[in-house]
Amino acid sequence: MRDTRPYTYLGAVQGMCRQCRQIVPSRIVAEGTVVYQERLCPTCGTARARIADSLKWYMERIATPVSCRPFQSECGPVRDGCPHDCGPCAFHANACHLPVFSITNACNMACPICFTYNRANPKYFMSRDELRQLLDNVIRRCGPLDLINITGGEPTLHPNLVELLDECRRPEIGRITLNSNGLRMAKDADLCRMLADRDVYVILSFDTFEPARSELIHGRDVVSEKLRALDNLQRHDIGVTLLNVMIRGVNDDEIGRVIELAKRHPVVRSITVQTMAFTGQGGGRFVTGEHMPLDGAAGAIETATNGEMRSDHFVAHPGAHPLCYSIAYYFRGHDRLRSFTDFLTPAELRQMLEGGYLLQPADRNADLFKTALDRLWAGGGDDELLRRIRGLIDALYPPGKPIDRFTRQRLAEAQILTVYIHSHMDEDTLDLGRLMACPDQVPDPDGRLIPACAYNLFYRMKDPRFYDLPAKEA
């Protein structure tokens, strides 16, 4: 009898070769409990990357459907196939939930983990007219948006940042978020006041508390500056998301301290754990252990919090591919966090996320909360959790007082800590099936909306605003 192979074959996808950057067939295999994506390039051979720590989790998660939202206008034609027709093409399955605007290539750091391409010179600063046209196009094609994201480079270096933020303040946009390394916010009170006056939320990168690890991740020790930035954002009552790039074997043991930091600062509305993607100008050269998939990150969170946050608290976001996003909601409290899965089923949670990036506490979902409250009470649920749910219902659904969608989201987040786990794809993990459902999209001057991972892998190095292609080719 012949020996069997050491793996279990699970399926096939279209992936990418890191060496020649061509789209190539890839197979999904499990060895033991670990799931890998293994590419087969006819020129460069085979290579594999971890995409799940648990076979059981992978099989359950990959069976989760994506609730795609249609564009309000036609998409582009299919000519060369995915990912070469992004705009997106008519074969793309999902509208944009989160548009990402890169307003500058300037940055005051050179992080080894940076997964984007930013040329050093000449500097590019987006004009207000350019941003206005991009916003007009996004709203025309997508309708109202829960939020938009302003990034760079480092967007706080833009000399006309105030004008750009004012341009973004539109009734169709619920929230403006600004990515930042926090260095200017650590010392510039006027900048913090300006952001507070415009109700801008800051996505503050925070990857480590250890100076030596900061030097490895960021190229220098910036821990104290980031802590000062968070204190200043708290002082000015600016909503914050702590963005933690989790790197297996480097800083994954620190996520508990990041969560405690968030619990001590009421302005921290959410934590986004972004698993390390080995691509771009810096990240493609950053050397460390294997990829950290969604379930691995959730397991690290469970271990670090001694089970206060559990892996089974996280559900797949219905508006994205199930291997791209996991999300958990918790009631904040003086003693402990309480998961929404204590009173809502995963299916009910996913229902409340359909149609946008954030929780959708619309009128149509009021009955979900009330049913959950009745179910918990009938089952002898504890008084503390019952009070929290009742308080949330009273805040979100006051009798006889209509509240719009964006206001409800703001009222809800004051009582909630949200934890996202987001897995960007790189050359080793690209899966065109995931890409076709991508709701995070990059508007460009040609009027296209390019899925974020496609933009990072195929388009940004062709974008003259951020990449000097002739020099690189030379």
C-alpha positions as CSV (number, residue, x, y, z in Angstrom):
1,M,0.0,0.0,0.0
2,R,1.3,3.4,-0.9
3,D,1.8,6.1,1.8
4,T,-0.6,9.0,1.9
5,R,0.6,12.6,1.6
6,P,1.2,14.4,4.9
7,Y,-1.5,17.0,4.2
8,T,-5.2,17.1,3.6
9,Y,-6.3,18.8,0.4
10,L,-9.0,21.4,1.0
11,G,-9.4,23.3,-2.3
12,A,-7.7,25.6,-4.8
13,V,-7.6,29.4,-5.3
14,Q,-5.9,31.9,-7.6
15,G,-2.9,33.3,-5.8
16,M,0.3,35.1,-6.6
17,C,4.0,34.4,-6.9
18,R,6.2,36.7,-4.7
19,Q,9.2,36.3,-7.0
20,C,7.8,37.0,-10.5
21,R,4.5,38.6,-9.2
22,Q,2.3,36.6,-11.6
23,I,-1.1,35.3,-10.8
24,V,-0.7,31.5,-10.3
25,P,-2.7,28.6,-9.0
26,S,-2.6,27.9,-5.3
27,R,-4.0,25.1,-3.3
28,I,-5.3,25.1,0.3
29,V,-4.0,22.3,2.4
30,A,-4.1,21.3,6.1
31,E,-1.2,19.7,7.9
32,G,-2.2,18.7,11.4
33,T,-4.4,21.5,12.6
34,V,-2.7,24.3,10.5
35,V,-4.1,25.5,7.2
36,Y,-1.7,26.8,4.5
37,Q,-2.0,28.4,1.1
38,E,0.6,26.9,-1.2
39,R,1.3,28.5,-4.6
40,L,2.6,26.7,-7.6
41,C,4.5,29.0,-10.0
42,P,5.6,27.3,-13.2
43,T,8.7,29.5,-13.2
44,C,9.6,30.0,-9.5
45,G,8.3,26.8,-7.9
46,T,6.3,26.4,-4.7
47,A,6.0,28.3,-1.5
48,R,3.4,28.3,1.3
49,A,1.9,30.7,3.9
50,R,-0.2,30.0,7.0
51,I,-3.8,31.2,6.6
52,A,-5.3,29.6,9.7
53,D,-4.0,28.1,12.9
54,S,-7.1,25.9,13.3
55,L,-8.6,23.6,10.6
56,K,-11.9,23.5,12.5
57,W,-12.0,27.3,12.6
58,Y,-11.1,27.5,8.9
59,M,-13.8,25.1,7.8
60,E,-16.5,26.9,9.8
61,R,-15.3,30.4,8.7
62,I,-14.9,29.7,5.0
63,A,-18.5,28.5,4.9
64,T,-19.7,31.9,6.1
65,P,-21.5,33.8,3.3
66,V,-20.6,37.4,2.3
67,S,-23.5,39.9,2.2
68,C,-22.4,42.1,-0.7
69,R,-23.8,45.5,-1.4
70,P,-24.2,46.7,-5.0
71,F,-22.7,49.8,-6.4
72,Q,-25.1,52.6,-7.3
73,S,-23.4,53.1,-10.7
74,E,-21.9,50.7,-13.3
75,C,-18.5,49.2,-12.8
76,G,-15.8,49.0,-15.5
77,P,-15.6,46.3,-18.1
78,V,-13.7,43.0,-17.7
79,R,-10.7,42.9,-20.1
80,D,-7.6,41.4,-18.6
81,G,-9.2,39.7,-15.5
82,C,-8.7,40.1,-11.8
83,P,-6.7,42.0,-10.5
84,H,-5.8,43.9,-13.6
85,D,-9.2,45.6,-14.3
86,C,-9.8,47.2,-10.8
87,G,-12.0,50.2,-10.8
88,P,-13.6,48.0,-9.8
89,C,-14.6,45.9,-12.8
90,A,-18.1,44.4,-13.3
91,F,-16.9,41.1,-11.8
92,H,-16.2,42.7,-8.4
93,A,-18.8,41.5,-5.9
94,N,-19.0,44.3,-3.3
95,A,-19.4,48.1,-3.1
96,C,-17.2,50.3,-1.1
97,H,-17.8,50.4,2.7
98,L,-14.6,52.2,3.6
99,P,-12.9,54.5,1.1
100,V,-9.2,55.2,1.9
101,F,-7.7,58.5,0.8
102,S,-3.9,58.8,0.8
103,I,-3.3,62.6,0.9
104,T,0.5,62.7,1.0
105,N,3.6,60.5,0.5
106,A,5.5,62.5,3.2
107,C,6.3,60.7,6.4
108,N,8.4,61.5,9.5
109,M,9.3,57.8,10.0
110,A,10.7,54.9,7.9
111,C,9.1,51.9,9.6
112,P,10.5,48.5,8.6
113,I,7.0,47.1,8.8
114,C,5.4,49.7,6.5
115,F,3.4,47.8,3.8
116,T,2.9,50.7,1.4
117,Y,5.1,52.4,-1.2
118,N,6.0,56.0,-0.5
119,R,8.8,57.7,-2.6
120,A,10.9,60.1,-0.6
121,N,10.9,62.9,-3.1
122,P,9.4,64.9,-4.6
123,K,6.7,65.4,-1.9
124,Y,3.1,65.0,-2.9
125,F,0.3,66.8,-1.1
126,M,-3.3,66.3,-2.3
127,S,-5.1,69.5,-3.2
128,R,-8.5,70.4,-1.9
129,D,-9.9,70.3,-5.5
130,E,-8.5,66.8,-6.0
131,L,-10.1,65.6,-2.8
132,R,-13.4,67.2,-3.7
133,Q,-13.5,65.3,-7.0
134,L,-12.6,62.0,-5.3
135,L,-15.3,62.5,-2.6
136,D,-17.9,63.5,-5.2
137,N,-17.2,60.3,-7.1
138,V,-17.3,58.0,-4.1
139,I,-20.6,59.4,-2.8
140,R,-22.1,59.2,-6.3
141,R,-21.1,55.6,-6.7
142,C,-21.6,54.4,-3.1
143,G,-24.2,56.7,-1.4
144,P,-23.9,57.5,2.3
145,L,-20.9,56.1,4.2
146,D,-20.4,55.2,7.8
147,L,-16.9,56.6,7.7
148,I,-13.9,57.5,5.5
149,N,-10.2,57.2,6.2
150,I,-7.5,59.8,5.6
151,T,-4.0,58.4,5.5
152,G,-0.6,58.9,3.8
153,G,2.4,58.7,4.4
154,E,1.7,60.6,7.6
155,P,-1.3,62.8,7.0
156,T,-0.6,65.3,9.8
157,L,2.4,66.5,7.7
158,H,0.0,67.9,5.1
159,P,0.3,71.7,5.1
160,N,-3.4,72.2,4.3
161,L,-4.8,69.4,6.4
162,V,-7.5,71.7,7.9
163,E,-8.9,72.5,4.4
164,L,-9.0,68.8,3.5
165,L,-10.8,67.8,6.7
166,D,-13.3,70.6,6.1
167,E,-13.9,69.3,2.6
168,C,-14.7,65.9,4.1
169,R,-17.4,67.2,6.5
170,R,-20.4,66.2,4.4
171,P,-23.9,65.0,5.4
172,E,-23.3,61.8,3.5
173,I,-20.3,60.9,5.6
174,G,-20.8,59.8,9.2
175,R,-17.3,60.0,10.4
176,I,-13.8,61.1,9.4
177,T,-10.9,59.0,10.6
178,L,-7.3,59.9,10.4
179,N,-4.4,57.4,10.5
180,S,-1.4,58.7,12.4
181,N,1.8,57.6,14.0
182,G,1.0,60.2,16.7
183,L,4.4,62.0,16.8
184,R,2.9,65.4,16.0
185,M,0.0,64.8,18.4
186,A,2.4,64.1,21.2
187,K,3.6,67.7,21.1
188,D,1.2,69.9,19.2
189,A,-1.8,70.9,21.2
190,D,-3.1,73.1,18.4
191,L,-3.3,70.1,16.1
192,C,-5.3,68.2,18.7
193,R,-7.7,71.1,19.2
194,M,-8.2,71.4,15.4
195,L,-9.1,67.7,15.2
196,A,-11.4,68.0,18.2
197,D,-13.2,71.0,16.7
198,R,-13.9,68.9,13.5
199,D,-14.9,65.7,15.4
200,V,-12.2,63.8,13.6
201,Y,-11.4,60.3,15.0
202,V,-7.7,59.3,15.2
203,I,-6.5,55.8,14.3
204,L,-3.3,55.8,16.4
205,S,-0.7,53.1,15.6
206,F,0.4,51.4,18.8
207,D,2.4,48.2,18.3
208,T,4.6,47.8,21.4
209,F,5.5,49.1,24.8
210,E,9.1,47.8,24.6
211,P,11.8,50.2,23.3
212,A,13.8,47.4,21.7
213,R,10.8,46.1,19.9
214,S,9.9,49.6,18.8
215,E,13.3,49.9,17.2
216,L,12.7,46.6,15.4
217,I,9.2,47.5,14.2
218,H,9.5,51.3,13.7
219,G,13.2,51.9,13.3
220,R,13.5,53.8,16.6
221,D,12.0,54.0,20.0
222,V,8.7,55.9,19.8
223,V,6.9,54.4,22.8
224,S,6.9,57.4,25.0
225,E,5.8,59.7,22.2
226,K,2.8,57.5,21.3
227,L,1.7,57.4,25.0
228,R,1.9,61.2,25.2
229,A,-0.1,61.4,22.0
230,L,-2.9,59.2,23.5
231,D,-2.9,61.3,26.6
232,N,-3.3,64.4,24.5
233,L,-6.1,62.9,22.5
234,Q,-7.8,61.9,25.8
235,R,-7.4,65.5,27.1
236,H,-9.1,66.9,24.0
237,D,-11.8,64.2,24.0
238,I,-10.9,62.9,20.5
239,G,-12.3,59.5,19.6
240,V,-9.5,57.0,19.1
241,T,-8.9,53.6,17.5
242,L,-5.7,51.9,18.7
243,L,-4.2,50.2,15.6
244,N,-1.9,47.3,16.6
245,V,0.1,45.5,13.9
246,M,0.4,42.0,15.4
247,I,3.5,40.1,14.3
248,R,3.9,36.5,15.3
249,G,6.8,35.9,17.6
250,V,7.6,39.6,17.9
251,N,4.8,41.5,19.7
252,D,1.8,39.1,19.9
253,D,2.4,38.7,23.6
254,E,1.7,42.5,24.2
255,I,-2.0,42.7,23.0
256,G,-3.2,42.3,26.6
257,R,-1.4,45.5,27.6
258,V,-2.8,47.3,24.5
259,I,-6.3,46.3,25.6
260,E,-5.7,47.5,29.2
261,L,-4.5,50.8,27.8
262,A,-7.7,51.1,25.8
263,K,-9.8,50.4,28.9
264,R,-8.0,53.1,30.9
265,H,-8.8,55.7,28.2
266,P,-12.5,56.3,27.6
267,V,-11.8,58.0,24.3
268,V,-10.6,54.7,22.8
269,R,-13.7,53.5,21.0
270,S,-12.1,50.5,19.3
271,I,-9.0,48.4,18.8
272,T,-8.0,47.2,15.4
273,V,-5.5,44.3,15.3
274,Q,-4.0,44.3,11.8
275,T,-2.0,41.1,11.2
276,M,1.4,41.7,9.7
277,A,1.4,41.8,5.9
278,F,4.8,41.2,4.3
279,T,4.6,43.5,1.4
280,G,5.4,47.1,0.3
281,Q,8.4,49.2,0.6
282,G,9.3,48.1,4.1
283,G,7.1,45.1,5.0
284,G,8.4,43.0,2.1
285,R,11.9,43.1,3.7
286,F,10.8,42.6,7.3
287,V,12.0,39.2,8.5
288,T,10.1,37.3,11.3
289,G,8.1,34.2,11.8
290,E,5.0,32.9,10.0
291,H,2.0,34.9,9.1
292,M,-0.5,35.5,11.9
293,P,-4.1,34.7,10.6
294,L,-7.3,35.9,12.1
295,D,-7.9,32.9,14.4
296,G,-4.3,33.1,15.6
297,A,-4.8,36.8,16.6
298,A,-8.0,36.0,18.3
299,G,-6.2,33.2,20.2
300,A,-3.5,35.6,21.3
301,I,-6.2,38.0,22.6
302,E,-7.9,35.3,24.5
303,T,-4.6,34.2,26.1
304,A,-3.6,37.8,26.9
305,T,-6.9,38.6,28.6
306,N,-7.2,35.3,30.5
307,G,-10.5,34.6,28.7
308,E,-12.2,38.0,29.3
309,M,-12.1,38.3,25.5
310,R,-12.6,34.8,23.9
311,S,-12.0,33.6,20.4
312,D,-15.6,32.6,20.0
313,H,-16.6,36.3,20.7
314,F,-15.4,37.2,17.2
315,V,-17.7,36.8,14.2
316,A,-17.0,37.3,10.5
317,H,-18.0,40.7,9.3
318,P,-20.8,40.1,6.8
319,G,-19.6,42.8,4.4
320,A,-16.2,41.3,3.8
321,H,-14.6,37.9,3.0
322,P,-14.6,35.8,6.2
323,L,-10.8,35.4,6.1
324,C,-10.4,39.2,6.0
325,Y,-12.3,40.6,9.1
326,S,-13.3,39.4,12.5
327,I,-15.1,41.6,14.9
328,A,-16.3,41.5,18.6
329,Y,-18.3,44.0,20.6
330,Y,-18.1,44.5,24.4
331,F,-20.0,46.6,26.9
332,R,-17.5,48.7,28.8
333,G,-17.8,48.6,32.6
334,H,-15.8,49.4,35.7
335,D,-15.3,45.7,36.5
336,R,-15.1,43.7,33.3
337,L,-16.1,43.7,29.6
338,R,-19.2,41.8,28.6
339,S,-19.4,40.4,25.1
340,F,-22.4,41.0,22.9
341,T,-22.4,37.2,22.3
342,D,-23.7,36.9,25.9
343,F,-27.1,38.0,24.6
344,L,-27.0,38.0,20.8
345,T,-26.3,35.0,18.5
346,P,-23.5,35.3,15.9
347,A,-26.2,35.4,13.2
348,E,-28.0,38.4,15.0
349,L,-24.7,40.2,15.3
350,R,-23.9,39.8,11.7
351,Q,-27.4,41.0,10.8
352,M,-26.7,44.2,12.7
353,L,-23.5,44.7,10.6
354,E,-25.1,44.3,7.2
355,G,-25.0,47.4,5.0
356,G,-21.9,49.2,6.4
357,Y,-18.6,49.0,8.2
358,L,-20.0,49.8,11.7
359,L,-22.8,48.3,13.8
360,Q,-26.1,49.4,12.3
361,P,-28.4,50.1,15.2
362,A,-31.2,51.2,12.9
363,D,-34.9,51.0,13.7
364,R,-35.2,47.7,11.9
365,N,-32.7,46.2,14.5
366,A,-34.5,47.5,17.6
367,D,-36.5,44.3,17.8
368,L,-33.3,42.3,17.9
369,F,-32.2,44.1,21.0
370,K,-35.6,43.8,22.6
371,T,-35.9,40.1,21.8
372,A,-32.4,39.5,23.2
373,L,-33.3,41.4,26.4
374,D,-36.5,39.3,26.8
375,R,-34.6,36.1,26.1
376,L,-31.9,36.9,28.7
377,W,-34.5,37.9,31.3
378,A,-36.5,34.8,30.8
379,G,-33.4,32.7,31.1
380,G,-32.5,34.3,34.4
381,G,-29.7,36.5,33.1
382,D,-27.7,38.6,35.5
383,D,-28.9,42.0,36.5
384,E,-25.7,43.8,35.5
385,L,-26.0,42.7,31.9
386,L,-29.7,43.4,31.8
387,R,-29.1,46.9,33.0
388,R,-26.5,47.5,30.3
389,I,-28.7,46.3,27.5
390,R,-31.7,48.2,28.8
391,G,-29.6,51.4,29.0
392,L,-28.4,50.9,25.4
393,I,-31.9,50.4,24.1
394,D,-33.1,53.5,25.9
395,A,-30.2,55.6,24.4
396,L,-30.6,54.3,20.9
397,Y,-34.4,54.0,20.6
398,P,-36.0,56.8,22.6
399,P,-39.8,56.8,22.2
400,G,-41.1,59.4,19.8
401,K,-37.7,60.8,19.0
402,P,-36.3,60.0,15.6
403,I,-32.5,59.6,15.5
404,D,-30.4,59.2,12.3
405,R,-28.1,56.4,11.6
406,F,-24.8,58.3,12.3
407,T,-26.1,59.7,15.6
408,R,-27.1,56.2,16.8
409,Q,-23.7,54.9,16.0
410,R,-22.1,57.6,18.1
411,L,-24.4,57.0,21.0
412,A,-23.8,53.3,20.9
413,E,-20.0,53.5,20.8
414,A,-19.9,55.6,24.1
415,Q,-20.9,52.4,25.9
416,I,-19.0,49.9,23.7
417,L,-15.5,48.8,23.0
418,T,-15.1,47.2,19.6
419,V,-12.3,44.9,18.6
420,Y,-11.5,44.3,14.9
421,I,-9.1,41.8,13.5
422,H,-8.1,42.6,10.0
423,S,-5.9,40.5,7.7
424,H,-4.4,42.3,4.7
425,M,-3.1,40.1,2.0
426,D,0.4,40.1,0.7
427,E,2.2,38.3,-2.2
428,D,2.1,35.0,-0.2
429,T,-1.6,35.1,0.8
430,L,-3.3,36.9,-2.1
431,D,-6.5,35.1,-2.9
432,L,-8.6,36.5,-5.8
433,G,-11.7,35.2,-4.2
434,R,-11.1,37.3,-1.2
435,L,-10.1,40.3,-3.3
436,M,-13.4,40.2,-5.3
437,A,-15.4,40.8,-2.1
438,C,-13.2,43.6,-0.7
439,P,-15.2,46.5,0.7
440,D,-12.1,48.7,1.5
441,Q,-11.3,50.7,-1.6
442,V,-8.9,53.4,-2.7
443,P,-10.3,56.2,-4.9
444,D,-7.8,57.4,-7.5
445,P,-7.8,60.5,-9.8
446,D,-9.0,58.4,-12.8
447,G,-12.3,57.8,-11.0
448,R,-11.6,54.3,-10.0
449,L,-12.2,52.6,-6.7
450,I,-9.5,50.0,-6.3
451,P,-9.7,47.2,-3.6
452,A,-7.2,48.0,-0.9
453,C,-5.1,44.9,-1.2
454,A,-5.0,45.1,-5.0
455,Y,-3.9,48.7,-4.7
456,N,-1.1,47.8,-2.3
457,L,0.1,44.9,-4.4
458,F,-0.4,46.0,-8.0
459,Y,-1.4,49.7,-8.3
460,R,0.4,51.9,-5.8
461,M,3.8,51.3,-7.5
462,K,2.2,52.5,-10.7
463,D,0.8,55.6,-9.0
464,P,3.1,58.6,-9.8
465,R,2.0,60.4,-6.6
466,F,3.6,57.7,-4.4
467,Y,6.1,55.8,-6.5
468,D,8.9,56.8,-8.9
469,L,8.5,54.0,-11.4
470,P,11.3,54.9,-13.9
471,A,13.8,55.2,-11.1
472,K,12.8,51.9,-9.6
473,E,13.0,50.2,-13.0
474,A,16.4,51.7,-13.6
